[in-house]
Each structure stands twice: as structure tokens, then as C-alpha cells.
Amino acid sequence: MRRVVMALVGAVGVAFALQGCAWMAVQTAPAKVPASERTPLALQADGLFWQVFSTGRYEDIGRVLELHKAAYLQNPRDATLAGRIGWLHAWRLSESGRLTERRASIVDDATLARRYFEEAVRLKPDEARYLGFLGSMQAAEASIHHDVAGQRRGYFTLKASIDAWPEFNLFTAGYVMSQAPRVSKQFAQALQWQWDTLDLCAGEKISRSEPDFARFWSRETKTGPQRACWNSTIAPHNFEGFFLNMGDMLVKAGQPEVARKIYAQARTSPSYSEWPFRAVLEARVAKADEHTAMTTAAGGDHSKEAPLMIRTTYSCMGCHQK
């Protein structure tokens, strides 16, 4: 018996020693550092990305991904390439309702987006947008796998991203969580984050019953953290898209009157007449009461609920398409 006990003790000791060696080997591995220069192929990929992304050419995502991944294989230390690949996979998943045949394998885009955003964050940890997108994809992937621990990991990554850049990531986190059940704490938090975004951008608390954001256009800026509050070359209709989504969330919350007032803020944008989705917003205004009733009656069945921006074929392009 003593020999057996000693053998077990020895085996446990060896296991702990091996575990310690494994930990030490990983911890002492050389860090992956970002590249100081970008390759010609990466710059070519940049150009193609903006041609396709800014015009909403969803059908060209595969071609753009192929070029980006070829460039990434040449230089896997390029944070911009990693982030763009993550974005392309996220876009393909998010707007997959455009596909004539939506195959089950589309869910793999969540895993690939998450993986490439992990690389982007590793290479450029001070880029808060990458952190927010990583949290979004962690949550999306975990939801697919019914992985509660993974969903919580995504939530806390999103929380960290809010701390890093609240003007940008309060929206990002709230957008992702807008899909939570209508009466859940998660959905209430998501809606509160949209109000918090407006408060930050306005520099004061916005009325929850009579919101009027138009008077704050004098605060528009193209620099600093507050640039996320307005339109930009990357997101030419960020302002309009924000209010479309927030209006949808208020409808889901059972507040159609406030939703109409929030939807109406999008009309104050100087570029509203050029927005490809203005007809969508106008229809939302007209049907706010009907949509609220639909969502309330659906009892949590998403297929019977009113449109929610994140579940549409313009979930990305609502802000980014010219």
C-alpha cells in the first residue's frame, strides 16, 4: 500500500512539475510585436476594403477577405489587417439576411471575427475600437454555442472597452445587447447605455421624455474621443444610424412616443437627405405604435417582433454606407 501511495504522490508531483513547465514556457515565449511597416499588398487591401465597405457591396466580401488574408500571411504582425479581417467576417455574419441561401456555416464568421480581433487587440492594445469589437464577437460566438461563461467574458470585455472610450463603446456594447429579452436587465442596461452616449456627447443630461439633440450640433468635432458622436469619413451616417437603432430599442422597450422623438433627431443631420436608409427611418416613425404592439405581443419570439436594426440587412451599412 505504501508503494502505491508513494507512486501516486510521485505522479501528482510530476503532473504539477509539467504544469509548471508549461506555464513557464508560455510565459517566457517572445511577445508578438506589431510591424513597424506595412507591405504593398496590405496597402492594396486597404484600398479595396474602402471601395467595397463604403458602398455596401456585401457580395464582394469574399474577394476582399482573400486579398486581406494573403497580405496577412505575408505579415501577421499588421494590426490593421487583423482588425479589417475581423470586421469583414463580422459584416458577413451581421448582414447575412442578404444571402439568397443562408447556410448554417455562416456562424463560423463569428469565430473567425473573434480570432482576428484578438490578434488586433494583442498588436494594438490601446485601440479601444478593437476591444469593443472583440467583446461583441466574443458575445456573439458564445451565444451560438450556448456558452454562458463565454457570454460573460464578452460582457466584461465590452465593459473594459467602455472604460477605454465611452463615446464609442457605449453604443457598441448597447447595440450588441439590444438583442437581449425585452424585459431583461441586460436590455435595460443596453438602452441606458444609449442614453449615456447622448449625455456624454451633449455634455449634459438629455431629457428622457422630450429629447432634443439638434441644439448640440455646435459641438461637432472631427478630433478626440467626441468625434465618435458625429459623422465621419469612416461612418458617413453614424449620427443617423445611431438614432435609427435607439428608436428601435425604445420601440422594443414599449415607448413609441419617445421612440418617434428619437427617430426624428436623425433628420437634423446635414447629410440626412443623402442617407440611403432615410425611407427606413420614416417608415419606423409612421409605424412606431404598430411595431411596439407587435413586439409586446411576440412574447420573446424574435421572428414576430418589429424590426431591430442589429437584425437587419443594414446592421452595419446603416452607419457606414455612403
Stockholm file with secondary structure:
# STOCKHOLM 1.0

chainA/1-322         MRRVVMALVGAVGVAFALQGCAWMAVQTAPAKVPASERTPLALQADGLFWQVFSTGRYEDIGRVLELHKAAYLQNPRDATLAGRIGWLHAWRLSESGRLTERRASIVDDATLARRYFEEAVRLKPDEARYLGFLGSMQAAEASIHHDVAGQRRGYFTLKASIDAWPEFNLFTAGYVMSQAPRVSKQFAQALQWQWDTLDLCAGEKISRSEPDFARFWSRETKTGPQRACWNSTIAPHNFEGFFLNMGDMLVKAGQPEVARKIYAQARTSPSYSEWPFRAVLEARVAKADEHTAMTTAAGGDHSKEAPLMIRTTYSCMGCHQK
#=GR chainA/1-322 SS CHHHHHHHHHHHHHHHHHHHHHHHHHHTSCCCCCCSSCCHHHHHHHHHHHHHHTTTCGGGHHHHHHHHHHHHHHCTTCHHHHHHHHHHHHHHHHTGGGCSSCCGGGGHHHHHHHHHHHHHHHHCTTCHHHHHHHHHHHHHHHHHTTCHHHHHHHHHHHHHHHHHCHHHHHHHHHHHHTTSCTTSHHHHHHHHHHHHHHHHHHTSCCCSSSCCCGGGGGGCCSSSGGGGGSCCSSSTTHHHHHHHHHHHHHHHTTCHHHHHHHHHHGGGSTTGGGCTTHHHHHHHHHTHHHHHHHHHHHTTCGGGSCCCGGGSTTTTHHHHCC
#=GC SS_cons         CHHHHHHHHHHHHHHHHHHHHHHHHHHTSCCCCCCSSCCHHHHHHHHHHHHHHTTTCGGGHHHHHHHHHHHHHHCTTCHHHHHHHHHHHHHHHHTGGGCSSCCGGGGHHHHHHHHHHHHHHHHCTTCHHHHHHHHHHHHHHHHHTTCHHHHHHHHHHHHHHHHHCHHHHHHHHHHHHTTSCTTSHHHHHHHHHHHHHHHHHHTSCCCSSSCCCGGGGGGCCSSSGGGGGSCCSSSTTHHHHHHHHHHHHHHHTTCHHHHHHHHHHGGGSTTGGGCTTHHHHHHHHHTHHHHHHHHHHHTTCGGGSCCCGGGSTTTTHHHHCC
//
